[in-house]
Amino acid sequence: MSVAGLKKQFYKASQLVSEKVGGAEGTKLDDDFKEMEKKVDVTSKAVVEVLARTIEYLQPNPASRAKLSMLNTVSKIRGQVKNPGYPQSEGLLGECMIRHGKELGGESNFGDALLDAGESMKCLAEVKDSLDIEVKQNFIDPLQNLCDKDLKEIQHHLKKLEGRRLDFDYKKKRQGKIPDEELRQALEKFEESKEVAETSMQNLLETDIEQVSQLSALVDAQLEYHRQAVQILDELASKLKRRMREASSRPKREYKPKPRESFDLGESEQSNGGFPTPKISASSSFRSSDKPIRTPSRSMPPLDQPSCKALYDFEPENDGELGFHEGDIITLTNQIDENWYEGMLHGQSGFFPLSYVEVLVPLPQ
């Protein structure tokens, strides 16, 4: 950095300290500028939170979001352009129904119904994939571009304006001790930065019709998804009702149990009134002096790595979650967010909620 640059940094730091500590007043920006800056700040916060909530709306399951985030990171490292999509819960349910429907076979009414329902669930998953693509292209990506480009550019201009204001105020307080030309240049740069920042904020606030059109695109995608979903479910409901009518109209097959086979006990020693006495082996006999066999307790592994202890049983409900029982010691591999961990147990990896475990050895910061 040049000597002039070092001096300017010193001027700005000195002015900032005098304002924060000494109570000195700096150059006041007009009310219109402040109001515009406030609106831009509210817009920025709204866009960031709406983006996050939209992603949660498309995939409510935090474990799936975390898994997708890791897959996307791996894809970028490997140079893969196409990112994997969300694992739709409708698709997972459909695959489950189809698998069990095939196992039950065509002679089972329930098996045929499961096949119908499974195909419909897979169609719903495809429709949901289309919704994800539409929302990402026409809502999420434009808003993300707004964050990364326009709002970021405005913050840059405002930061530059604040730096030039501090430089100008410092030189203004020392008027007469510094050359007038230097003070004039500082004022010109301050006014130039104010104009640029004001113009960029005005452009953003005046073109908010673009954000309205993006919100409209989100609603259109939702409407199309629900139309197609209703059509698929209506067709499935009709199929199932038709199967119920057909099954009800079929004559019931009378069940006739097979004749019992005769069992000849043969001649045996009878010492209890004619009934054979069962033989009791030494291994199956019970003695009052015998003690009940104890089930060996789980051995705790050495706590030389990040780990936690299960406080309750956790049954996984979604793909990617890790199930465990109370008392299990789980190796911690990653913290997804403030509510979910990733860990390993018995060679399996998955996600689980923090509230179900007690951390024994925390993950390194």
N, C-alpha and C positions, 0 to 999 in steps of 0.2 A: 504494500500500500504506500502511496506517495505521501510526502510530508503534508501536502494540502488535505489529503484524505484523512490523515491522522488528526490534523487540527479540527476538521469538521466533525469527526467522531467525538473529539473532546468537547467541542462546543455543545453538541447535542446532549451528551451525557451530563455535562455541567448544568444545562438548562433544565433537564429532566429532574435532577436532584433538587435544584432550587424550587421547582414546582411541587414536588412530592414532599420534601422536608421543610423547605422554607416558606411554603405557602404562596410563592410567586404566581401571578396570573399570566397565562400565555394568551396568544392571539385567539379570539373567539371566532368560531365559524358561525355563519348565519343559521337561523332556525330552520330554513328550508333544507339546507344541507344536512343538518342533524336529523331532521325528520326522514329524509331520504335514506340516510345511513341506517337509521333504526328499522325502516321497512326492509332494507336489503338484508340486515342481520336476521330478522324474523323469517324472511324467505329462505335464507340459507339453512336455518335450523329446521324449517318445515320440510325442505327437500331431503335433507339427510335422514330425518326420522321416517318420512313416508317411504323412502327407498328401503330402509331396514324392515319396516312393517310389511311392505309388499312382498319381500322375499319370505318372510315368515308366513304370510297368507298362502303363498304358492306351496310351501313345504313347512307345515307346522311342527314336524318332528325335529327337535334339536339334534338328535343323534344322526339323522339323515343329512341335515345341513352340515354338520361337522365332517361327516364322511365325504360328502360331495366337495367340501372345501379342500380336504386333503387330496382327493383325486384330481381336482383342478390344479393344485400346486404341483403334483407329480407330473401332470400332463404338460404344464408349462416348462418344467425342468427338462423333460424329454423332448421338448419341441413339438408336441402334438398340438395341432390347431383346434381340432374339435374337442370340446369338453363334454364329459358324460352328463346326462340329464338326471333329474331327480328320480329316485326309485319310487314310482307312484304306488301308493298303498292299494289302490284298486287293482293294479296289475298283479301285485303279490297275492291278493285275495283270489283273483281269478285263476292264477296258476295253481294255487292250493285246491280250489274247487275242481278244476279239470283233472288234477292228479288223482284225487280220491274218487271222482266220478268214473274214471277209467278203471280203477281198482274194483269198484262195485260191479261194473259190467252192465251190458245192455239189458239184462233181465230185471234190473232194479229200477223202480220208478224214481227213487231218490238219486241213484247214480245218474240217470238221464237228466234229471232236474239240475243236478250239480254241474253237468256239462253245459247246459243252457246258461245257467247263471255265471259260470266261469268265463264263457265266451263273451257275455255281456260286460262282465267286469273288465276284461281285457280291452274291449271297445271303449269303455269309460276311461281307462288309463290312456289310450291313444288320444281321446278328446282332451284329456287333462294335459297331455304333452303339447297339444296344439295351443291350449290356453297359455301354458308357460312360454312357448315361443313367441306368441303374439304380444303378451305382456312385456316380455324382455325386450323385444325389438321396438315396440311402439310406446313403451312407458318407462321401463327401467333404464334402458340405454340412453334415451334423450335426457332424462333427469340426471343420470350419472355424468353425462357430458356437460350439463349445466354446472354441476359441482366442480368438475375437473378443469373446466375452461373459464366460463364467464364469472362465476363466483370467486374462483381462485384469482382471476385477473383483477377483479374489484378489490379483493383483500390486498393484493400487491400494490395497487394504486393508493389505497388508504394508508398503508404502512409507509410508503414513500412520502406521502403528503405529511404524515406525522413527523417524519424525520426532517423534512425541509422546514416545517413550522418551528420545530425546536431550534434549528440552525438560525432561522430568521429572528426568533425572539431573543436568542442569546446575543446576536449582533446588534439588535435594536436597543437592548439595555446598555450596550457599550458604545452607543453612538457618540462619535467624537474621538473615541480611542482607536477606532478602526477606520479604514478608508471608506468614504461614502460610496464609491463604486462597488465595493464588496457588499455593503448593505443593500444597494439597489439590486445587485444580481441575486442576492438571497431572497429578496421580496419577489422578484420576477419568477424565480424557480418555485417559490411557494404558491403563487397565484396560478402558475402553469399546472402544477400538480393538482391543485384544487379543481381546476377546470376539467382536467382529464378524468379525475375520480368522479366528479359530478356527472360528466357525460356518460361514463360507463354505467353508473347506477341508474341514471335516467333511462338509458337504453334497455336495461334489464326490466325495470318496472313498467315501462310502456309496452313491452312486447310480451306481457304475461298471458296474452291470448294463446301463445304457443303451449304454455303449461296447461291451459284449459283444454286445448285440443288433445294433448297427451292423456289427460284424465278421461276425456271422452273416449279415447281409444281403449283405455283400460276397461271402462264400463261396456263398450261394444264387445270386447273379447269375452267378458264374463257372461253377457247375454247369449252370445253364440254358444258358449260352453254349456250353459244351462239348457238351452233349446235342444241341443244334441243329446245331452244327458237325459232329459225328459223323454225324448223319442226312444232312446235305447231301453230305458227302464219300462216304458209303456209296452214295448214289444216283449220284453222279458216277462212282465206281469201277465200278459195275454197267454204266453206259452205255458206258464206255470198253472194258470187257471184251467187251460185246456187239458193239461196233464191230470189235474185233479178230477176233472169231469170224467175223463177216460178211465182213470183208475177206479172211480166210484161205480162206473157202469159195468165193470168187469165182474163176472161171478167169482165169488171167493172159493178158493180151492179148499176142500175139506181136509183137514190134517188127520191122518190115521197113524197112530204110533205103531212102530214095528213090534211084533210079538216078542216078549221077553224070553231070553234063552234060559233053559233050565240049568241050575247050578248044583252039581252033585258034590256034597261035602265029603262023601266017602266015610269010611269007618275011622274014627279017631278016638283017642282016649278021652273019656268024658268023666270029669270029676266035679262038675258043677250042675248036676241035675239034668244032664242030657245035652248041654251046650258045650261046644269045643272051647277049650281053654286056650286063649292066644298066648303064643310064646313071646316072652319079653327078653330081649337081648340085654347084655350088660351095658352096651353103649346107649340104649334108649331108656334104661330104667332110671328112676328118680329116687334119690336118697335124700332123706330130710337133712342129712348133714352136709349135702353138696351146696356150694355157693353158686349164685347165678353168674353166668359168664358176662364179663363186662366188655362192651364194645370199645376198642382202642380209640382214644381221643385223637383229634387231629393234631399233628405236631406242627408247631409254629416254626417257619423257616427263619434263619438268621436275618435280623433286620439291618442288613448292610446296603439296602437299596430302597428307593422310594416305595412305600407300601401303605396299605390301609386294612382295617379289619371290618368285616361286614357286621352291622348291628342288627339287621333284619334280613329276611329272605327277600330276594328281588327276582321276579319272574319277567323276562323280557317280553315286551308286547310288540316291538318293531324290529325290523331287520337292522342288524348292526349293534344291538344292545347286548350286554354281557350279563348272564344270569348267575346268581350265587346264593349260598345259604348262610344263615347266621353263624358267625365264627370263622368263616373263610378268610384267609389272608390273601389279598389281591395286590399284585405288583402294579404300581402306578407308572404309566408311560407318558401321559400328557394331560393337561387341564384344558378342556374345550372352552368353558366359560365359568362364570361364578357358580353355576349350578350342576355342571356335568364334568366327569372325569373320563379318561380312557385308561384301560388297564388290561392285564393279562391274568388268567386263571386256568390252570390245567392245560396250558398250551393254546388257549383260545383268547382272542383279543376282542374288545368291544367297549361300548359306552355304558355308563351307569350314573345315577344321580348321587350327588355329594351327600344328600341328607340320609342316605342309607348306610353310610360307612363312617368309621372313625380313623382319621389319618394318623398313622404311627410314625412314619418317616416321610416328611413333606418333599415334594419335588424341588429341585434346586432352582433358585430364582435366576 
